[in-house]
Amino acid sequence: MSSPTQYVPGVCNIGRAEVRLRWLVGWAGLVGGAALWGYFIWADAPRPVRLWVGGPALMAALGFLQARRNFCVNYGLGGVAGFGEEAGRTERIEDEESRELDGRTSWRIITQSMLIAMAAAIVAYLAP
């Protein structure tokens, strides 16, 4: 899958280096969540404790959704975009309408990630 090379308001605000970083965050959250869930089952942890699986699940969902959409929620809320060869180099978005579109996209991704994390926590809670 190729990464876009230019900013599109509300659609794409990160390039290849930034996307790669978000894939890594997503995989780290998924592996961490699975390991935590496995430990809780192995340790016969009380069901309410299993809800903690939602934390790494949120991390995984945020990472994967941002990578898949080529959109960083933090950059979107901060009014910047990052398309450099290295992650972390950003440029300010001056157009107010573009910044508003980015903010709405950021909140949509955050909301979707929270719903995914809550679903994972509920599944962990209900698992035998």
C-alpha positions in Angstrom: 0.0 0.0 0.0 1.5 3.4 -1.0 1.3 6.4 1.2 0.2 9.8 -0.2 2.8 12.5 -0.6 0.7 15.6 -0.1 -1.8 17.0 2.3 -5.5 16.7 1.7 -7.7 18.5 4.3 -9.7 16.1 6.4 -8.4 13.1 4.5 -4.6 12.8 4.7 -2.1 14.6 6.9 0.9 12.2 7.1 3.3 10.6 4.8 5.2 7.3 4.7 7.5 7.8 7.7 4.6 8.8 9.9 2.4 6.0 8.7 5.1 3.5 9.4 5.3 4.8 13.0 1.5 4.4 13.5 1.6 0.8 12.2 4.2 0.0 14.8 2.1 1.6 17.5 -0.9 -0.4 16.4 1.0 -3.7 16.4 2.5 -2.9 19.8 -1.0 -2.2 21.3 -2.4 -5.4 19.7 0.5 -7.6 21.0 0.4 -5.9 24.4 -3.4 -6.3 24.7 -3.3 -9.9 23.7 -0.5 -10.6 26.2 -2.4 -8.8 29.0 -5.6 -10.6 28.2 -3.8 -13.9 28.2 -2.1 -13.2 31.5 -5.5 -12.2 33.1 -7.0 -15.5 31.9 -4.0 -17.5 33.1 -4.0 -15.7 36.5 -7.8 -16.1 36.8 -8.1 -12.3 37.3 -11.4 -11.0 38.4 -13.6 -9.9 35.6 -13.5 -6.2 36.4 -9.7 -6.3 36.2 -9.9 -7.7 32.6 -11.4 -4.4 31.5 -7.8 -3.1 31.6 -7.4 -4.8 28.2 -9.2 -1.7 26.8 -6.0 0.4 27.3 -3.8 -1.4 24.9 -6.8 -2.0 22.6 -7.2 1.7 22.4 -3.5 2.1 21.5 -3.9 -0.6 18.8 -7.0 0.9 17.3 -5.6 4.4 17.2 -2.4 3.2 15.6 -4.1 1.0 13.0 -6.8 3.5 12.1 -4.4 6.4 11.7 -2.0 4.3 9.6 -4.8 3.0 7.4 -6.2 6.5 6.8 -2.9 8.3 6.5 -4.1 10.7 9.2 -2.6 11.6 12.6 -5.2 12.7 15.1 -2.7 14.7 17.1 -1.5 16.5 14.0 -5.1 17.0 13.0 -6.0 18.6 16.3 -2.8 20.6 16.3 -3.2 22.0 12.8 -0.1 20.5 11.3 0.8 17.9 8.7 3.9 15.6 8.4 5.3 14.4 5.1 9.0 14.5 5.7 11.5 11.7 5.3 11.6 11.5 9.1 8.7 11.2 11.5 8.1 14.3 13.6 8.8 17.0 11.1 5.6 19.0 10.6 4.3 22.0 8.7 1.6 24.3 9.9 -1.7 24.3 8.2 -2.7 27.9 7.8 -6.2 27.6 6.2 -8.8 27.7 8.9 -11.4 25.6 7.0 -8.7 22.9 6.4 -7.9 22.9 10.1 -11.6 22.4 11.0 -11.9 19.5 8.6 -8.8 17.9 10.2 -10.2 18.4 13.7 -13.5 16.7 12.7 -11.6 13.7 11.2 -9.4 13.5 14.3 -12.4 13.3 16.6 -14.1 10.7 14.3 -10.9 8.5 14.5 -10.7 9.0 18.3 -14.4 8.0 18.7 -14.1 4.9 16.5 -10.9 3.9 18.5 -12.7 4.3 21.8 -15.6 2.2 20.6 -13.2 -0.6 19.4 -11.4 -0.4 22.8 -14.7 -0.6 24.7 -15.7 -3.6 22.6 -12.4 -5.4 23.3 -12.7 -4.6 27.1 -16.2 -6.0 27.1 -15.2 -9.2 25.3 -12.3 -9.6 27.8 -14.7 -9.1 30.7 -17.2 -11.6 29.4 -14.7 -14.3 28.4 -14.8 -17.4 30.6 
